Amino acid sequence: MKLVAELQGDVLAVRLDEARLDAAVATFFKDEMRRVMELGGRTVLLDLGQVDFMDSSGLGALIAVLKSMPRERPLELKGLQPNVQRVFRLTRMDSVFTIRDNHSLPTAGAA
């Protein structure tokens, strides 16, 4: 499992370079996300553009990461593929997570 993280101003941009976010990688994903979030940034922007499959374990891992973050440090998602978007819609998690449209990019100083 590979996460790529880069601090861009006050945005920590993180990209998951995996095709699947499922039970096989969920625990490692949570641990790695907690580790990379120590790099700083007021907002964490997680790019899931490479992920074309996510199961309930993957969704649970994202929820665990979200719950572990302070309210003043938002977690935003971007790049959701249609199959992943469907999981968020069916579980109504699209009302819990901030999901940027696929063309939104972080800018220096963005919140």
MDAnalysis code that builds the backbone (N, CA, C; Angstrom):
import MDAnalysis as mda
import numpy as np

u = mda.Universe.empty(333, n_residues=111, atom_resindex=np.repeat(np.arange(111), 3), trajectory=True)
u.add_TopologyAttr("name", ["N", "CA", "C"] * 111)
u.add_TopologyAttr("resid", np.arange(1, 112))
u.add_TopologyAttr("resname", ["MET", "LYS", "LEU", "VAL", "ALA", "GLU", "LEU", "GLN", "GLY", "ASP", "VAL", "LEU", "ALA", "VAL", "ARG", "LEU", "ASP", "GLU", "ALA", "ARG", "LEU", "ASP", "ALA", "ALA", "VAL", "ALA", "THR", "PHE", "PHE", "LYS", "ASP", "GLU", "MET", "ARG", "ARG", "VAL", "MET", "GLU", "LEU", "GLY", "GLY", "ARG", "THR", "VAL", "LEU", "LEU", "ASP", "LEU", "GLY", "GLN", "VAL", "ASP", "PHE", "MET", "ASP", "SER", "SER", "GLY", "LEU", "GLY", "ALA", "LEU", "ILE", "ALA", "VAL", "LEU", "LYS", "SER", "MET", "PRO", "ARG", "GLU", "ARG", "PRO", "LEU", "GLU", "LEU", "LYS", "GLY", "LEU", "GLN", "PRO", "ASN", "VAL", "GLN", "ARG", "VAL", "PHE", "ARG", "LEU", "THR", "ARG", "MET", "ASP", "SER", "VAL", "PHE", "THR", "ILE", "ARG", "ASP", "ASN", "HIS", "SER", "LEU", "PRO", "THR", "ALA", "GLY", "ALA", "ALA"])
u.atoms.positions = np.array([
    [0.847, -1.177, 0.000],
    [0.000, 0.000, 0.000],
    [0.886, 1.231, 0.000],
    [0.534, 2.191, -0.834],
    [1.390, 3.359, -0.975],
    [0.587, 4.645, -0.840],
    [1.021, 5.484, 0.097],
    [0.491, 6.829, 0.258],
    [1.596, 7.808, -0.095],
    [1.249, 8.832, -0.856],
    [2.189, 9.898, -1.192],
    [1.635, 11.175, -0.576],
    [2.447, 11.835, 0.243],
    [1.984, 13.041, 0.942],
    [2.924, 14.201, 0.655],
    [2.324, 15.384, 0.475],
    [3.101, 16.595, 0.218],
    [2.382, 17.771, 0.865],
    [3.135, 18.552, 1.600],
    [2.588, 19.753, 2.221],
    [2.601, 20.874, 1.189],
    [1.410, 21.419, 0.875],
    [1.259, 22.491, -0.109],
    [0.620, 23.676, 0.601],
    [1.464, 24.572, 1.119],
    [0.946, 25.666, 1.934],
    [0.392, 25.094, 3.216],
    [-0.860, 25.377, 3.517],
    [-1.451, 24.806, 4.725],
    [-2.357, 23.615, 4.413],
    [-2.179, 23.031, 3.215],
    [-2.917, 21.830, 2.820],
    [-1.945, 20.657, 2.740],
    [-2.273, 19.585, 3.435],
    [-1.524, 18.343, 3.307],
    [-2.225, 17.521, 2.239],
    [-1.611, 17.433, 1.067],
    [-2.182, 16.672, -0.050],
    [-1.656, 15.245, 0.034],
    [-2.582, 14.296, 0.133],
    [-2.233, 12.884, 0.254],
    [-2.904, 12.138, -0.888],
    [-2.134, 11.274, -1.552],
    [-2.673, 10.475, -2.650],
    [-2.503, 8.994, -2.316],
    [-3.583, 8.248, -2.433],
    [-3.530, 6.804, -2.237],
    [-3.284, 6.161, -3.592],
    [-2.112, 5.573, -3.759],
    [-1.762, 4.929, -5.027],
    [-2.061, 3.436, -4.966],
    [-3.330, 3.129, -4.868],
    [-3.816, 1.744, -4.828],
    [-5.112, 1.674, -5.616],
    [-5.365, 0.536, -6.247],
    [-6.613, 0.343, -6.978],
    [-7.753, -0.044, -6.050],
    [-7.413, -0.577, -4.866],
    [-8.442, -1.061, -3.947],
    [-8.196, -0.526, -2.543],
    [-9.284, -0.120, -1.902],
    [-9.252, 0.210, -0.476],
    [-10.247, -0.760, 0.164],
    [-9.703, -1.889, 0.621],
    [-10.547, -2.963, 1.121],
    [-9.942, -3.575, 2.379],
    [-10.494, -4.697, 2.814],
    [-10.072, -5.338, 4.056],
    [-8.580, -5.677, 4.062],
    [-8.022, -5.961, 2.901],
    [-6.616, -6.337, 2.824],
    [-5.667, -5.198, 3.195],
    [-6.099, -3.945, 3.012],
    [-5.209, -2.805, 3.269],
    [-5.761, -1.807, 4.286],
    [-6.981, -2.017, 4.767],
    [-7.659, -1.013, 5.601],
    [-6.862, -0.645, 6.855],
    [-6.378, -1.623, 7.585],
    [-5.647, -1.334, 8.823],
    [-4.349, -0.592, 8.522],
    [-3.626, -1.040, 7.521],
    [-2.384, -0.375, 7.146],
    [-2.660, 1.047, 6.674],
    [-3.753, 1.236, 5.913],
    [-4.132, 2.565, 5.448],
    [-4.353, 3.504, 6.630],
    [-5.119, 3.065, 7.627],
    [-5.374, 3.905, 8.812],
    [-4.066, 4.296, 9.488],
    [-3.191, 3.321, 9.686],
    [-1.921, 3.590, 10.351],
    [-1.064, 4.564, 9.557],
    [-1.002, 4.365, 8.253],
    [-0.196, 5.246, 7.408],
    [-0.784, 6.654, 7.345],
    [-2.100, 6.756, 7.288],
    [-2.729, 8.082, 7.282],
    [-2.394, 8.834, 8.566],
    [-2.478, 8.166, 9.690],
    [-2.147, 8.821, 10.962],
    [-0.687, 9.272, 10.979],
    [0.184, 8.472, 10.379],
    [1.603, 8.817, 10.324],
    [1.839, 10.039, 9.434],
    [1.273, 10.047, 8.222],
    [1.539, 11.161, 7.311],
    [0.868, 12.447, 7.772],
    [-0.210, 12.347, 8.534],
    [-0.879, 13.557, 9.012],
    [-0.010, 14.334, 9.993],
    [1.014, 13.700, 10.518],
    [1.948, 14.394, 11.401],
    [2.805, 15.399, 10.647],
    [2.778, 15.362, 9.314],
    [3.548, 16.314, 8.514],
    [3.009, 17.734, 8.641],
    [1.769, 17.866, 9.115],
    [1.192, 19.191, 9.314],
    [0.097, 19.483, 8.311],
    [-0.187, 20.757, 8.179],
    [-1.256, 21.204, 7.291],
    [-2.543, 21.407, 8.060],
    [-3.205, 22.482, 7.748],
    [-4.469, 22.786, 8.416],
    [-5.606, 21.931, 7.874],
    [-5.527, 21.580, 6.586],
    [-6.521, 20.744, 5.924],
    [-5.813, 19.538, 5.328],
    [-6.457, 18.376, 5.378],
    [-5.931, 17.179, 4.730],
    [-6.813, 16.888, 3.528],
    [-6.210, 16.867, 2.342],
    [-6.915, 16.591, 1.098],
    [-6.462, 15.229, 0.595],
    [-7.356, 14.248, 0.661],
    [-7.042, 12.880, 0.280],
    [-7.558, 12.597, -1.123],
    [-6.631, 12.314, -2.035],
    [-6.950, 12.008, -3.427],
    [-7.127, 10.495, -3.569],
    [-8.347, 10.099, -3.884],
    [-8.666, 8.679, -4.079],
    [-8.841, 8.349, -5.561],
    [-8.256, 9.148, -6.421],
    [-8.426, 8.994, -7.861],
    [-7.961, 7.679, -8.432],
    [-7.032, 7.002, -7.775],
    [-6.542, 5.712, -8.258],
    [-7.400, 4.547, -7.773],
    [-8.252, 4.805, -6.792],
    [-9.047, 3.740, -6.165],
    [-10.296, 3.488, -6.994],
    [-10.423, 2.267, -7.538],
    [-11.632, 1.957, -8.292],
    [-12.526, 0.951, -7.566],
    [-12.088, 0.479, -6.385],
    [-12.927, -0.402, -5.576],
    [-12.717, -0.092, -4.102],
    [-13.824, 0.052, -3.369],
    [-13.754, 0.249, -1.925],
    [-14.886, -0.555, -1.296],
    [-14.541, -1.350, -0.279],
    [-15.572, -2.108, 0.427],
    [-15.857, -1.463, 1.778],
    [-16.658, -2.129, 2.602],
    [-17.041, -1.556, 3.890],
    [-15.842, -1.397, 4.821],
    [-14.837, -2.242, 4.684],
    [-13.627, -2.091, 5.502],
    [-12.870, -0.827, 5.117],
    [-12.807, -0.547, 3.833],
    [-12.160, 0.675, 3.374],
    [-12.914, 1.906, 3.830],
    [-14.237, 1.856, 3.741],
    [-15.058, 2.970, 4.212],
    [-14.885, 3.136, 5.722],
    [-14.854, 2.028, 6.444],
    [-14.638, 2.084, 7.889],
    [-13.295, 2.700, 8.240],
    [-12.266, 2.401, 7.442],
    [-10.947, 2.987, 7.674],
    [-10.989, 4.499, 7.483],
    [-11.691, 4.952, 6.450],
    [-11.830, 6.398, 6.226],
    [-12.582, 7.062, 7.369],
    [-13.620, 6.416, 7.853],
    [-14.383, 6.959, 8.974],
    [-13.510, 7.036, 10.219],
    [-12.699, 6.005, 10.459],
    [-11.801, 6.004, 11.620],
    [-10.803, 7.155, 11.530],
    [-10.267, 7.398, 10.351],
    [-9.334, 8.516, 10.158],
    [-10.050, 9.833, 10.429],
    [-11.246, 9.982, 9.878],
    [-12.022, 11.205, 10.081],
    [-12.285, 11.444, 11.566],
    [-12.689, 10.403, 12.274],
    [-12.991, 10.533, 13.704],
    [-11.755, 10.863, 14.531],
    [-10.592, 10.464, 14.062],
    [-9.362, 10.709, 14.815],
    [-8.845, 12.143, 14.660],
    [-9.431, 12.888, 13.727],
    [-8.954, 14.235, 13.441],
    [-9.707, 15.271, 14.265],
    [-9.006, 16.311, 14.714],
    [-9.705, 17.390, 15.414],
    [-10.650, 18.119, 14.456],
    [-11.743, 18.658, 15.002],
    [-12.737, 19.355, 14.174],
    [-12.135, 20.493, 13.367],
    [-11.148, 21.163, 13.927],
    [-10.565, 22.321, 13.237],
    [-9.597, 21.926, 12.126],
    [-9.418, 20.620, 11.909],
    [-8.567, 20.133, 10.827],
    [-9.397, 19.221, 9.927],
    [-10.002, 19.796, 8.899],
    [-10.900, 19.002, 8.060],
    [-10.166, 17.997, 7.168],
    [-10.871, 16.920, 6.893],
    [-10.443, 15.924, 5.915],
    [-11.360, 16.065, 4.713],
    [-10.777, 16.321, 3.550],
    [-11.545, 16.441, 2.318],
    [-11.097, 15.353, 1.357],
    [-12.030, 14.835, 0.588],
    [-11.746, 13.782, -0.381],
    [-11.894, 14.341, -1.783],
    [-11.102, 13.814, -2.707],
    [-11.247, 14.220, -4.112],
    [-10.910, 13.052, -5.017],
    [-11.338, 13.161, -6.260],
    [-10.985, 12.180, -7.283],
    [-11.752, 10.875, -7.208],
    [-12.916, 10.862, -6.593],
    [-13.660, 9.618, -6.428],
    [-14.119, 9.055, -7.773],
    [-13.753, 7.806, -8.021],
    [-14.207, 7.093, -9.212],
    [-15.684, 6.736, -9.035],
    [-16.409, 6.471, -10.125],
    [-17.844, 6.186, -10.030],
    [-18.205, 5.083, -9.035],
    [-17.448, 3.978, -9.009],
    [-17.752, 2.894, -8.063],
    [-17.592, 3.344, -6.621],
    [-16.590, 4.160, -6.363],
    [-16.342, 4.655, -5.009],
    [-17.401, 5.696, -4.644],
    [-17.744, 6.568, -5.581],
    [-18.820, 7.542, -5.345],
    [-20.114, 6.833, -4.968],
    [-20.385, 5.715, -5.632],
    [-21.606, 4.952, -5.370],
    [-21.632, 4.453, -3.928],
    [-20.497, 3.989, -3.420],
    [-20.422, 3.532, -2.028],
    [-20.773, 4.677, -1.083],
    [-20.236, 5.855, -1.339],
    [-20.528, 7.016, -0.493],
    [-22.003, 7.400, -0.561],
    [-22.583, 7.369, -1.755],
    [-24.000, 7.722, -1.902],
    [-24.909, 6.699, -1.221],
    [-24.651, 5.406, -1.462],
    [-25.514, 4.359, -0.910],
    [-25.490, 4.327, 0.616],
    [-24.350, 4.662, 1.193],
    [-24.219, 4.645, 2.661],
    [-24.501, 6.016, 3.269],
    [-24.792, 6.982, 2.406],
    [-25.032, 8.376, 2.810],
    [-23.810, 9.020, 3.477],
    [-22.665, 8.458, 3.257],
    [-21.428, 9.034, 3.792],
    [-21.018, 10.271, 2.999],
    [-21.663, 10.495, 1.847],
    [-21.396, 11.720, 1.099],
    [-21.915, 12.940, 1.849],
    [-22.750, 12.723, 2.871],
    [-23.209, 13.846, 3.699],
    [-22.328, 14.024, 4.931],
    [-21.442, 13.068, 5.187],
    [-20.540, 13.130, 6.333],
    [-19.178, 13.687, 5.916],
    [-18.695, 13.242, 4.769],
    [-17.392, 13.675, 4.262],
    [-17.551, 14.878, 3.342],
    [-16.532, 15.727, 3.315],
    [-16.452, 16.798, 2.330],
    [-15.802, 16.196, 1.098],
    [-16.535, 16.204, -0.008],
    [-16.033, 15.614, -1.240],
    [-15.923, 16.716, -2.280],
    [-14.685, 16.978, -2.688],
    [-14.443, 17.984, -3.731],
    [-14.712, 17.378, -5.087],
    [-15.114, 18.223, -6.001],
    [-15.277, 17.710, -7.357],
    [-13.898, 17.387, -7.906],
    [-13.856, 16.527, -8.887],
    [-12.590, 15.977, -9.379],
    [-11.641, 17.016, -9.950],
    [-12.119, 18.215, -10.204],
    [-11.257, 19.236, -10.802],
    [-10.723, 20.218, -9.763],
    [-11.134, 20.078, -8.506],
    [-10.680, 20.986, -7.458],
    [-9.249, 20.644, -7.062],
    [-8.412, 21.623, -7.036],
    [-7.025, 21.425, -6.651],
    [-6.715, 22.317, -5.467],
    [-5.847, 21.851, -4.568],
    [-5.488, 22.712, -3.442],
    [-4.630, 23.871, -3.932],
    [-4.800, 25.009, -3.286],
    [-3.962, 26.148, -3.584],
    [-3.322, 26.605, -2.289],
    [-2.205, 27.269, -2.389],
    [-1.534, 27.763, -1.199],
    [-2.489, 28.656, -0.415],
    [-2.605, 28.392, 0.867],
    [-3.463, 29.197, 1.710],
    [-4.913, 28.768, 1.686],
    [-5.243, 27.724, 0.916],
    [-6.632, 27.263, 0.868],
    [-6.992, 26.555, 2.146],
    [-8.250, 26.681, 2.552],
    [-8.690, 25.996, 3.767],
    [-9.373, 24.713, 3.434],
])
